[in-house]
Amino acid sequence: MGFFSSLDAEKYDRTYKDSDLARRIVGYFKPQWRRLVLISILTLLVAGARGVGPASASEAGNAGQAPGGPEEKHRPRIRKRVRSEDDQGNLF
C-alpha cells in the first residue's frame, strides 16, 4: 500500500536491546514496588474469594446436599392425579 511505503527506518532511529528496555521499565516501577505487591495480593484474594461460592455449591451438590437444606427440599414436587369416585360413580 502506498501509505506504508514511507514508514521505513530513518537514519536517526535508534535500536534498543530488549534488556535495555526491560531495565528501563523496571526502573519506572521500582519506586512503586510496595503498591504493586499489595495490589497483586489483593487481586489474588478477591479472585479466590469469588471462586469459593461456586466451588462450595458444586461440592454441596456432589455430596447430595444443596446449600440450604436436604436434597428433598430442592427437588421439584410432582403431584399425581388420583382419580376417585364418589358413591354414585362420578369422577372428581
LINVENRA-V307412 format. One record per backbone hydrogen bond with DSSP energy under -0.5 kcal/mol. NH is the residue of the N-H (numbers start at 0). CO is the residue of the C=O. If there is no record, write none. Layout:
[[NH & CO] [NH & CO]]
This chain:
[[4 & 0] [5 & 2] [6 & 3] [12 & 9] [20 & 16] [21 & 17] [22 & 18] [23 & 19] [24 & 20] [25 & 21] [26 & 22] [27 & 23] [28 & 24] [29 & 25] [30 & 26] [31 & 28] [32 & 29] [35 & 31] [36 & 32] [37 & 33] [38 & 34] [39 & 35] [40 & 36] [41 & 37] [42 & 38] [43 & 39] [44 & 40] [45 & 41] [46 & 42] [47 & 43] [48 & 44] [49 & 45] [50 & 46] [51 & 47] [51 & 48] [52 & 48] [53 & 49] [54 & 50] [55 & 51] [56 & 52] [57 & 53] [58 & 54] [59 & 55] [60 & 56] [61 & 57] [62 & 58] [63 & 60] [64 & 59] [65 & 68] [67 & 65] [68 & 65] [72 & 69] [73 & 69] [73 & 70] [74 & 71] [78 & 76] [79 & 77] [81 & 79] [82 & 80] [83 & 81] [85 & 89] [88 & 85] [91 & 83]]
